[in-house]
Amino acid sequence: MSEFYDKDYYENGTCTGKSCYVNYRWMPELTIKLAYNLIRHLNLNEHDTLLDYGCAKGYLVKALRILDVDAFGCDSSRYAINTVDSEVRDFCYNIEDRDNIISQNYDWLMTKDVLEHMTENDIDQLLIESSKKVRKMFHVIPLGIKNGEFVIQEYHDDPSHIQIQTKKWWTEKFNNHGWEVVSFSYKVNGIKSNWTEKYEKGNGFFTLRRKK
């Protein structure tokens, strides 16, 4: 599946039908604002280490580092990692080049619009391995409704969106693998506002901590 996320996915997605991306690039006015609001929501500080799982070209890693968070990234796309922003190239890696999904211990692991691309087995593997190396998690996930449709119909435009699950399904999945949901919201200020303002329950924002 990693081969699916090639140049066409990131640069020509709407033309090829692979994704909603066109000319995926660094946009500081958006990404630094996203990083700032993420820091506020999670109460991150300069001592925290954070892994952006599914980092693509590393733009959020770059923005977080500009704001003094010790951020790292990983992705399964060889194209994305090979074109990672030059300023954070040393802080991002290809998952398939490592023996373990997570290469070291982190305070936080986060995903934004990533888990819906993964098979259930891969999600299980990530949650199990993370429970040994990560203290807390934050996930931003498009939510589904009972009949297998996304709340936000536009999310069906990306054929790699294979997990169409409800808030209840995700909560049980996290809990079954040793993660407690400490907070949940359908909206976080400054994160995916273009969608959350239009669709009240289209996205889930899960903050988790490892069970003792």
C-alpha positions as CSV (number, residue, x, y, z in Angstrom):
1,M,0.0,0.0,0.0
2,S,2.9,2.4,0.6
3,E,3.6,2.5,-3.1
4,F,0.1,4.2,-3.5
5,Y,1.4,7.3,-1.9
6,D,3.7,8.4,-4.8
7,K,4.3,11.7,-6.6
8,D,0.8,11.6,-8.2
9,Y,-0.8,11.2,-4.7
10,Y,0.8,14.4,-3.4
11,E,1.2,16.5,-6.5
12,N,-1.6,15.5,-8.9
13,G,-4.2,13.9,-6.7
14,T,-7.3,15.5,-8.1
15,C,-6.2,14.8,-11.7
16,T,-5.4,11.2,-11.1
17,G,-8.2,10.5,-8.6
18,K,-5.7,9.4,-6.0
19,S,-6.3,12.1,-3.4
20,C,-7.5,15.6,-2.8
21,Y,-3.9,17.0,-2.9
22,V,-2.4,19.3,-5.6
23,N,1.1,20.6,-5.4
24,Y,1.6,19.5,-1.7
25,R,4.0,22.1,-0.4
26,W,5.1,24.2,2.6
27,M,2.6,26.8,3.6
28,P,3.9,28.5,6.7
29,E,0.9,30.7,7.3
30,L,-1.3,27.6,7.7
31,T,1.2,25.0,9.2
32,I,2.7,27.2,11.9
33,K,-0.7,28.2,13.0
34,L,-1.7,24.5,13.2
35,A,1.5,23.8,15.2
36,Y,0.7,26.7,17.6
37,N,-2.8,25.5,18.2
38,L,-1.6,22.0,18.7
39,I,0.9,23.2,21.3
40,R,-1.8,25.0,23.1
41,H,-4.3,22.1,23.0
42,L,-1.8,19.6,24.3
43,N,0.1,21.9,26.5
44,L,3.4,21.0,24.9
45,N,6.7,22.5,26.0
46,E,10.3,22.5,24.8
47,H,11.1,19.4,26.8
48,D,8.5,17.3,25.2
49,T,9.4,14.9,22.4
50,L,6.7,14.3,19.8
51,L,6.5,11.9,16.8
52,D,4.3,12.9,13.9
53,Y,3.2,9.5,12.6
54,G,2.4,9.9,8.9
55,C,4.4,13.1,8.6
56,A,4.4,13.2,4.7
57,K,7.0,15.8,3.8
58,G,7.6,16.8,7.4
59,Y,6.0,20.2,7.3
60,L,4.3,19.9,10.7
61,V,7.6,18.7,12.1
62,K,9.3,21.8,10.7
63,A,6.6,24.1,12.2
64,L,6.7,22.5,15.6
65,R,10.5,22.8,15.7
66,I,10.3,26.5,14.7
67,L,8.1,26.8,17.9
68,D,10.7,24.9,20.0
69,V,9.0,21.5,20.3
70,D,11.4,18.6,19.9
71,A,9.4,17.0,17.0
72,F,10.2,14.1,14.8
73,G,8.3,12.4,11.9
74,C,7.9,9.1,10.1
75,D,5.9,8.0,7.1
76,S,5.5,4.9,4.9
77,S,5.7,6.8,1.7
78,R,9.1,6.6,0.1
79,Y,8.3,9.6,-2.2
80,A,7.2,11.7,0.8
81,I,10.3,10.9,2.9
82,N,12.6,11.4,-0.1
83,T,11.2,14.9,-0.6
84,V,11.1,15.8,3.1
85,D,11.7,19.5,3.8
86,S,15.5,19.9,3.9
87,E,15.4,21.7,7.3
88,V,14.0,18.6,9.0
89,R,15.5,15.8,6.9
90,D,17.5,14.5,9.8
91,F,14.4,14.2,12.0
92,C,12.2,12.1,9.7
93,Y,12.4,8.5,8.6
94,N,10.7,5.9,6.5
95,I,8.9,3.4,8.6
96,E,9.7,0.6,6.2
97,D,13.5,1.2,6.7
98,R,13.3,0.4,10.4
99,D,12.9,-2.9,12.3
100,N,10.3,-1.2,14.6
101,I,7.6,1.2,13.6
102,I,8.7,3.6,16.4
103,S,12.4,4.1,16.6
104,Q,12.7,5.5,20.1
105,N,10.8,6.6,23.2
106,Y,8.6,9.7,22.9
107,D,6.4,11.7,25.2
108,W,3.7,12.1,22.5
109,L,2.7,10.4,19.3
110,M,0.2,12.1,17.1
111,T,-1.6,11.4,13.8
112,K,-3.6,13.9,11.8
113,D,-5.7,12.3,9.0
114,V,-3.7,9.1,9.0
115,L,-5.4,6.3,10.8
116,E,-8.3,6.2,8.3
117,H,-5.7,5.1,5.7
118,M,-4.5,2.1,7.7
119,T,-5.7,-1.5,7.8
120,E,-7.1,-2.6,11.2
121,N,-4.1,-4.9,11.6
122,D,-1.7,-2.0,11.1
123,I,-3.6,0.1,13.6
124,D,-3.5,-2.7,16.1
125,Q,0.3,-3.0,15.6
126,L,0.8,0.8,16.0
127,L,-1.2,0.9,19.2
128,I,0.5,-2.1,20.7
129,E,4.1,-0.9,19.9
130,S,3.2,2.6,21.0
131,S,2.1,1.4,24.4
132,K,5.8,0.4,25.1
133,K,7.4,3.6,23.9
134,V,4.9,6.5,24.1
135,R,3.3,8.1,27.1
136,K,0.5,10.0,25.4
137,M,-1.3,10.2,22.0
138,F,-3.3,12.7,20.0
139,H,-5.3,11.6,17.0
140,V,-7.3,13.6,14.5
141,I,-9.6,11.2,12.7
142,P,-12.5,11.6,10.1
143,L,-15.5,9.9,11.6
144,G,-18.0,7.6,10.0
145,I,-21.7,6.9,10.6
146,K,-23.4,3.6,11.2
147,N,-24.0,2.8,7.5
148,G,-20.3,2.9,6.6
149,E,-20.2,6.5,5.3
150,F,-18.1,9.4,6.4
151,V,-20.0,12.2,8.0
152,I,-18.2,14.4,5.5
153,Q,-18.9,13.0,2.1
154,E,-15.8,14.7,0.5
155,Y,-13.6,12.2,2.5
156,H,-14.8,9.5,0.1
157,D,-12.9,11.3,-2.7
158,D,-9.6,9.7,-1.4
159,P,-9.8,6.0,-2.3
160,S,-7.1,5.2,0.4
161,H,-9.6,6.2,3.1
162,I,-10.4,2.6,4.1
163,Q,-11.4,3.0,7.8
164,I,-14.8,4.6,8.1
165,Q,-15.5,4.2,11.8
166,T,-17.5,5.8,14.5
167,K,-16.3,7.6,17.6
168,K,-17.5,4.5,19.6
169,W,-15.4,2.1,17.4
170,W,-12.2,4.2,17.8
171,T,-12.7,4.6,21.6
172,E,-13.1,0.8,22.0
173,K,-10.1,0.2,19.7
174,F,-7.9,2.5,21.8
175,N,-9.1,1.0,25.1
176,N,-8.6,-2.6,24.0
177,H,-4.9,-1.9,23.3
178,G,-4.1,-0.2,26.6
179,W,-5.0,3.4,25.9
180,E,-7.4,5.6,27.9
181,V,-9.3,8.4,26.2
182,V,-8.7,11.4,28.6
183,S,-10.5,13.9,26.3
184,F,-12.5,13.9,23.2
185,S,-13.9,16.8,21.1
186,Y,-15.5,17.3,17.7
187,K,-13.6,20.6,17.4
188,V,-10.3,22.0,18.4
189,N,-9.6,25.6,17.8
190,G,-7.3,26.1,14.8
191,I,-7.1,22.5,13.7
192,K,-9.2,21.5,10.6
193,S,-11.4,24.5,11.1
194,N,-12.5,24.5,7.5
195,W,-14.2,21.2,8.1
196,T,-15.3,21.5,11.8
197,E,-17.1,24.8,11.1
198,K,-19.2,23.2,8.3
199,Y,-19.7,19.7,9.8
200,E,-20.3,19.5,13.6
201,K,-19.4,15.9,14.1
202,G,-17.3,15.1,11.0
203,N,-14.0,14.7,12.8
204,G,-12.9,13.3,16.2
205,F,-10.0,14.7,18.3
206,F,-8.8,12.1,20.7
207,T,-6.3,12.7,23.5
208,L,-5.1,9.4,25.0
209,R,-2.8,8.3,27.8
210,R,-1.2,4.9,28.4
211,K,-3.0,2.9,31.0
212,K,-1.0,2.1,34.1
